Amino acid sequence: MTTWRKYVLLQIPGGIVTAALLAGLHRWMELPLWAAVSLFLCYVAKDFFLYPFLRRAYETNSTTVIEQLVGVRGKATESLDPQGYVEVRGELWQANAAPGNQPIPPGARIRVQAARDMTLIVTRDEQNSDKDNSKDKHD
């Protein structure tokens, strides 16, 4: 089922309740028919307007926040031998050095290779480390 179809189907119960409420207001509170219809159309328009902002919440194949970090670069905040903490996108994450890698020193650039539960699996980002080292040599 497409995300759009799922979103529309999940909006139907709210539309039915809104239509019933507006019909009741029209009948018992003498709400003009044009006002009830206008309010219902505003309710439906709201759903169309919000869809782009809510679409990801309705996707069934969406990844978790931690899975979205795979491939992202960061920095080791402490030695990873094999466990420690890294900073990725301004957040502190628990991390393990990937199996077979040597310990990663504090301050080293890292790249996220995988995520297991709430722990990142990282390797040293040699590409950025070489740039950092050459920058230090010129200063």
Secondary structure in CASP SS format (residue, H / E / C, confidence):
PFRMAT SS
TARGET T0000
AUTHOR 0000-0000-0000
METHOD secondary structure of the structure
MODEL  1
M C 1.00
T C 1.00
T H 1.00
W H 1.00
R H 1.00
K H 1.00
Y H 1.00
V H 1.00
L H 1.00
L H 1.00
Q H 1.00
I H 1.00
P H 1.00
G H 1.00
G H 1.00
I H 1.00
V H 1.00
T H 1.00
A H 1.00
A H 1.00
L H 1.00
L H 1.00
A H 1.00
G H 1.00
L H 1.00
H H 1.00
R H 1.00
W H 1.00
M C 1.00
E C 1.00
L C 1.00
P C 1.00
L H 1.00
W H 1.00
A H 1.00
A H 1.00
V H 1.00
S H 1.00
L H 1.00
F H 1.00
L H 1.00
C H 1.00
Y H 1.00
V H 1.00
A H 1.00
K H 1.00
D H 1.00
F H 1.00
F H 1.00
L H 1.00
Y H 1.00
P H 1.00
F H 1.00
L H 1.00
R H 1.00
R H 1.00
A H 1.00
Y H 1.00
E C 1.00
T C 1.00
N C 1.00
S C 1.00
T C 1.00
T C 1.00
V C 1.00
I C 1.00
E H 1.00
Q H 1.00
L H 1.00
V C 1.00
G C 1.00
V C 1.00
R E 1.00
G E 1.00
K E 1.00
A E 1.00
T C 1.00
E C 1.00
S C 1.00
L E 1.00
D C 1.00
P C 1.00
Q E 1.00
G E 1.00
Y E 1.00
V E 1.00
E E 1.00
V E 1.00
R C 1.00
G C 1.00
E E 1.00
L E 1.00
W E 1.00
Q E 1.00
A E 1.00
N E 1.00
A E 1.00
A C 1.00
P C 1.00
G C 1.00
N C 1.00
Q C 1.00
P C 1.00
I E 1.00
P C 1.00
P C 1.00
G C 1.00
A C 1.00
R E 1.00
I E 1.00
R E 1.00
V E 1.00
Q E 1.00
A E 1.00
A E 1.00
R E 1.00
D C 1.00
M C 1.00
T E 1.00
L E 1.00
I E 1.00
V E 1.00
T E 1.00
R E 1.00
D C 1.00
E H 1.00
Q H 1.00
N H 1.00
S H 1.00
D H 1.00
K H 1.00
D H 1.00
N H 1.00
S H 1.00
K H 1.00
D H 1.00
K H 1.00
H H 1.00
D C 1.00
END
